[in-house]
Amino acid sequence: MLLSDTNLRQLCVVDRPDDDTCRLGTSATLIHAETASDTSMPLTSAAPAPDRRPSHPTSPAAPPGHREGVPSRAMTLSTETIVAAPKAMLHDHLDGGLRPSTIVDLAAEYDYRGLPTTDADALAAHIRRGADRKSLELYLETFSHTVGVMQERDAIIRVAQECAEDLAADGIVYAEVRMAPELCTERGLTLDEVQAAIMEGYRRGEAAAAGAGRPIVMRSLVTAMRQAARSVEVAELAVRFRDQGVVGFDIAGPEAGFRPTRHLDAFEYVRRENFHITIHAGESFGLPSIWEALQYCGAERLGHGVRIVDDITVRDDGSVELGRLAAFVRDRRVPLEMCPTSNVHTAAAASIAEHPIDLLRRLRYRVTVNTDNRLMSGVTLSSEFEALDAAFGLGLGEMEWLTINALKSAFAPFDERLRLINEVVKPGYARLRAGQSRVVAVS
């Protein structure tokens, strides 16, 4: 599929954030892309899509008035505005978001002796240095300390409650947080006991957040480790807890050497049960990982999915050609759970300014913004939006569009998603825009 430079400029206009299409001026206009013959190799199990990197990693067509990589000060959102904006998140790991002080407390309480230091600030710095080593496999090593203190029921409850409170304080109104229960069974807890503790913590956190005037809806994704052999057991656990706040099944861990198709039995079980699937794919491995996740395993969303850019070619004249897999992902509105800072730390992207999220948002993929691991990457969802706004000049309109993307892609029931969009997100952004207008009028 071939898109011209003009098409891209039209796609950049965001004045209808509740739709996947764009409004040009005052009339709604659907962008019709020219079709072109695709010379890429057919996607078959014997010959998956080739790794075709774009000639330019960033968007080939900046929006009108935008200076590449340097948004004007008038376009830059304040930290306070970003925090106040209602947000939704689909990709956050429970064991990747502990408070450093909580790790120190739990290590002392439950006799975990593996910490390199008991100073909370020094521990946070140690973990973040370890995570930023430009390798997914090395990044994952930093979880030994967080998982090490999550082996007791009360510890898990505390971690889950604090997670809900921290996300709510950051302005998040809906979150799907994932965890692999099999990682918390070293001291004898069963998978069911682990998941029950997680849900209890979320319930307590929701109540505390509501009492503080920051209501949040917490939902759980149950994750199996792709390098282990318990995925069917974990999938069955996810389905057992579907009426207690679990909304889907996931696999995580190192991609290279651990293809998603190793867990077909688990995915087929989840699909038979009419349940939801998201899969870590296209993070450290390329297009074959994405293709298998979608076409063999039935993934409804892609965890990260950043390597879909390998199937997109940006030409010197500014036109863009989508390979067949890239076109499929966009046409089917497959949500991409993108985690910009984490992707830089694992070398899936060179920097925030060069992150493929810029190109993909301009092409109107179903992009969502997420944190991945708040402790390891030293981020919040607000700081991720702030970094993207500094690099690309998002503005409130596109921030709202990205938030609605997340809610449209959430695994919560339709009525709940619709309520959050119409009663929380849209009114929240309308108030923020009105406040900005008053500031402009006064000044």
N, C-alpha and C positions, 0 to 999 in steps of 0.2 A: 504494500500500500504506500503510495507516494503522497506526501503533504507538501504544499508549497510554503514559501516564506509568508505569503499573505494569509494562508490558512492558520499558520502558527500565531501570527499577530492577532487574528480574530479570536483564537482559542484563549488568548491571554486575558481577554476582557472578562472580569468577574463582577457581574452586577445582579446575578441570580444564583445565590449560593445554595439554594435548596434543590438545584437541578444539576444534572450531569452535562447539560448543554449550556450554551452561552446566550446572552442577550446583547445584541449590537445596537447601540443607541436606545431607541424606545421600542423596537420591534424584536420579538423573539426570532432568532435565526438559527436553524440547524446547520452545522458545518458538514458539507458533503465532500469527502476526500476522494480524489481521483484514485481509481484502482489501476494497478500496474502489475505486469507479470513479475513473479517472484522467482528469482533464480537460485534461491537457497535450496539446500538439500532437503528433501522431504523428511518430515518427522516420523521416523519409524523406530521400533525398538532396536533394530540393528544399526541404525544410523541416526542418532539424535541430532538435534539442531546444532550447527557449528557455532563456535564462539566467535561472533562478529561484533567487535567493539566499534562504537561510533567514532568517527574521525575527530569529533570534538565532544568532551565529556559534559559540557554545559549547554544550556538552551541556545539554539542558534538564532533566536529572534526575541529580543527583549521587548517588553511592553512599552507602549508610548510613554515618553518622559522618564524612562528608567535608564540609569547609567549602570552598565554591566558591573555587578559585584558591589556597587556603591549606591544604595538607595538614598534619596534626598532626605534631609532631616525631617521634612514635613511628612514623609511617608513612614518614618520609623515610629513604631509603637513604643510607648513607655512600658517599663517593667510592671508598673501598677496596673495598667490597662490589660496586659496579657494575663497577669495573675487573676484579675477580676473576671475575665472572660470565661464563660462556661465552656468546659472542654470535655472531650471523651477520649478514652484510651483503650486500645485493643491488645497491646503487646507490652506487658510488663511482667517480670519474673519476681515472685515473692521472695525467693532466696537471693535475689540481686538488689534488694532495696532496703535491707536492714539499716537501722540507725547504728552508727559505730558504737555509741554508748551502750546500746542494747546488746550488741555482741559482747562487749566487755562484761556487762552485768551477767548475762547468761553463761558466759564461760566460767565465771567465778561460782555462780549458783549451781551449775551442773558439772563442774569439774572437767571442763574442756581445757586441755593444756597445750593446745597447738598454736595459740596466738603469738605472733612475733613481738607484740607489745601490748600493754594494758592501758596505754594512753589513747583515748578515743580519736583524737585528731591525727596522731601519728599512725594509728591503725588505718584510718580512712586514706591517708596519703599512700601508705604501703599498698593497699588493695588497688588504688587507682593507678599507681605506677605499674603494678603487675598486669593490670588489664590493658594498658596502652602499649602493647608490644607487637601490634600489627599482625596478629595471628589469632584466628578463632580458637584454635586448640590451646594456646597459651592464655588467652582471655578466660577460658573456662576453668583453668587451674585455680583462679582466684576464689572460686566458690567453696573451697575446702573449709574455710573458717565459718562462713555463714551457715552452710549445711551442718557443720560440726556442732553448732549450738542449737540446732533445730531437731533434736532427737527425743525431746520430751513433750508431752501433751501441753503443759502449761506454757512452755517456751514457744511452741507453735502458735498457740492462741495469742500470746503477747505480740509476736511478730506480725500476725495477720491483722490484729486490731490496730497496731501502730501504722501499718501500711494503709489501711482505710483512712485513718485520721490524717496522715501526711498527704495523701492524694487529695482529700477533700480540702485541706488547707491550701493546696495549690490551684484550687478552682475547678477540679475535675468533678463532674456530676455523674459520670458513668464510667466504670472501669471493669475490664476483664483481666484478671491477674492470674497468671499460670504458675503451676508448681508441679514437680514430679514427686508424688508421695513416696515412691520407692527409695528416694534419697534419705528419707527420715525414719528408716526402720532398723537402724543399726543397734538400737537399745531395746528392741522387742516390740515396738509399736506395729500394729497391723496397718495395711493400706487404708482400711476403713477408719481406723482410729485417727490416722494422720489427716484424712480428708475431713472428718467430723471436726477436728480441732481447728482446721483452717476455716471452715464455715462458721464455727462459733466465734472465732476472732473477727471475721468480717461482720457478723451481726453486732458484736459489741462495738466495733469501729463505726458502723453506720449509725448506731444509736448515739455515740459520743459526738460524731460529726453533726448530726441533726440538732443535738442539744446546743452545739456551738454556732448554729445558724448556717452551717455549710453542708446541707444534705448531699449524700452520695449514694448511688446504687452500685453495690459491689457484686460481681459475678466471678465465678471460678472456671478456669480451663484446666483440665487434668492432663498432665503431660507424661508421656513415657519416654525413656531415654533410648535413643536410636541405637546405641552401642550395646544395650542390654537385651534381654530376651523375655521381658515381662509385659510386652505391649498388649497382648490380648487380655491379660489379667487387669491391666490398668484401664483398658477400654471398657471392660465390664464394670469396673469401679465407677468410671465417669457416668455411665448410663444409670447405675444404681442411685447416684446422687443428683440426677437430673431435676428432681422436684425439690431439691434443697439448695439450689443456687448454682449448680454446675451447668454450664451452657455448651460445653464442647470438649473435644479431645484433640490432643496435639502430640507431636513428637519433636524432641529437641536433642541437642548434642552435636558432636562433630559430624559434618556432612560427608566429607571425603572418606570413602571406604564404607559408609553406612547409608546406603541408598534407601529411600522411603519404601521401596517395594519389598524390602526385607520384612515389612510389617503389614503385608497385605491382609492377613487374617484379621488383624485388629481393625483395619479400616473397613473391611467388608462387614464385620460385625456391627460397627457403628452405623454404617449406612443402612443395614437391614433394620436397625432400631430407629430409623428416621431421626438421627442425631447429627450434630454438627462437627465438622473437621476443619482444622487449620494446621498447616504443616510448615515448620522451618524449612525453607527451600530458597535457593538462589542467594545465599548469603556468602559463604566461602567457596561454594561450588557453583558451577555454571548452569547453562540452560537445561542440560539433561535432568538435573535435580528438580527444576520447575516443571518440566514436561511430565516427569513421572508422578510428581505430587498431584498434578491436575488430572492427567489422563488415565493413570492407573489407580491412584489412591483416593480420588474424589475430593480433593481439597477444595473448600469453598473460599478460603483466603490463603494468602501466601505470607508466612512469617518472614519479613524482610523483602524477599523478591527483588532485591536491588540489581541482580545480574540479568534481569530481563533486558536491561539496556544493551547487553551484548548482541541482541537481535534487532537493534535499531541503528540505522546508518544515517548520520547527518552529513550531507554533502556540502561542498565548498560554496555552492550557491544558496545555502540556507534551507534547501528542501530536505525532507526527512523521509526515509523509506523504512517501513516496518516489515520485519520478517514475519513468517506465518505464525510463529508462537507469540511474538509481541502483539500482532494484530488480534489474535485470539484472546489474549489476556485483556486487551483494551475493549474489544467488542463485547465480550462477555461480562464486563465490569467486574473482573476479579479484583477484590480489594488487596492492596499492597500494604502490609503492616511495616512501614518504614521507620527506622530508628537511626537518625542521622549521626549522632556522636558515636554511638556504639559501632556503626559501620566504619567510621574513621579509625576507631581503635582496633578493629579487626582487619583493617586494610581492604574492606569491601569498597571503600571510597577514599580518595586521597585527602580530601578536606571537605568542610561544610560547603565552601564556595564551589567545589567541583562535584558535589554529590549529585547523582542522577535524579534526585527528587525534583530538581529544577526543571529538567527536560520533561520528566514524566508528568509533572503537574501542568505544564504548558500543553502537553498533548492530551490532557484531560483523562489520564488514567485514574482509576479509583484509588487515589493516594490517601493514606492516613499517616498522622505523625504520632510517634510513640517514643518511649524512653528505653525499652529493653531492660536495662539494669541500672537503676538510679544510683546505687552506691558505687558500683564498679566504674561507671562512666562519669560520676560526679554531676548528674543532671537532674532536672525536674522536667515535666512536660512544658512548663512555662519557659524554662531556659532553652529548651529545644525550639520552641516557637520564636523566642527572642533571637536566637542565632540565625534561624531561617529568615526572619524579618530583616535582620542586619545584612544578610547576604543577598536577599532577593526582593526586599521591599514588599512583603505580603500584604500588609494592611488588614483592617478588620474584616473586609469583605471576603478575602481569601481564607483568612483564619476561620471564619464562620463556615465557609464551604468545606474546608478540611475537617472541621468538627462534625458537620452533618454527614460527610462521607463516612466518618467513623460510626456514627449512630445508624446510618442506613446499612452498614456492613456488620453491625453487632449481631450476636447470636441470641440476644434477648427476644422475647415475643414481640410481634409487630406492634401491638397496642402500646406496649411499654416504650418502644423506640419512638413511636409517633407522639406519645405524650411528652417525652423528653425534648423532642425537636420543637414541638409547637408551644409547649408551656414553659420550657426552661431555656433552651438555646436561643431560639429566635427572639423572644422578649429580652433576654440578657444582652444580646448584641445590639438590639434596637436601643436599649438604654445607654449602652456605651457610645453608640454613634450620636445619640442625642446630646450626650455629655460633651463629645468632641465638638459638635456644632455650636454649643453654647460657649465653649472656650474660644473658638474662632470668632464668634460674633462679638464677644467682649473685647478680645485683643484687637 
